[in-house]
């Protein structure tokens, strides 16, 4: 395998990894939204502490994706 082929494989690998990461994020968003719609609470890790959010406290998918994440 020459250098060019290795570089092309690296590009493909990076694209596949990015696609998997995006798919996981998408699935997570809608799984959390499903809990909200069903009226179920969720527990998250926030500032090193476990916090339980009621269904009413869970932001919608639109709210979670429309504003930049703040730390």
C-alpha positions in Angstrom: 0.0 0.0 0.0 1.5 3.3 -1.0 1.3 6.6 0.9 -1.7 7.9 -1.2 -3.8 4.9 -0.4 -3.1 5.2 3.3 -4.1 8.9 3.2 -7.4 8.1 1.4 -8.1 5.3 4.0 -7.5 7.8 6.8 -10.0 10.3 5.2 -12.6 7.6 4.8 -12.0 6.5 8.4 -12.4 10.0 9.7 -15.6 10.5 7.7 -17.1 7.2 9.0 -16.2 8.2 12.6 -17.8 11.6 12.2 -21.0 10.1 10.7 -21.2 7.6 13.7 -20.8 10.5 16.1 -23.5 12.5 14.4 -25.9 9.6 14.4 -25.3 8.9 18.1 -26.0 12.6 18.9 -29.1 12.5 16.8 -30.4 9.4 18.5 -29.6 10.8 22.0 -31.5 14.0 21.2 -34.6 12.1 20.2 -34.3 9.5 23.0 -34.3 12.3 25.5 -37.2 14.0 23.8 -39.2 10.7 23.9 -38.8 10.7 27.7 -40.1 14.3 27.8 -43.1 13.5 25.7 -43.9 10.4 27.8 -43.7 12.5 31.0 -40.7 10.6 32.3 -37.8 12.1 34.2 -34.2 11.7 33.3 -31.0 11.9 35.4 -27.9 13.7 34.0 -24.5 14.5 35.3 -24.0 18.3 35.8 -20.9 19.8 37.3 -20.0 16.5 38.8 -23.4 15.9 40.4 -26.3 13.7 39.4 -29.3 15.9 38.7 -32.8 14.5 37.9 -34.9 16.6 35.5 -38.7 16.2 35.4 -40.3 15.9 32.0 -41.3 19.6 32.2 -37.6 20.6 32.8 -36.3 18.6 29.8 -35.7 21.1 26.9 -37.2 20.2 23.5 -35.0 19.1 20.6 -35.5 22.5 19.0 -34.4 24.3 22.2 -31.4 22.0 22.6 -30.2 22.5 19.1 -31.0 26.2 18.5 -28.8 27.8 21.0 -25.0 27.3 21.6 -24.0 25.0 24.4 -22.8 27.0 27.4 -20.3 25.6 29.9 
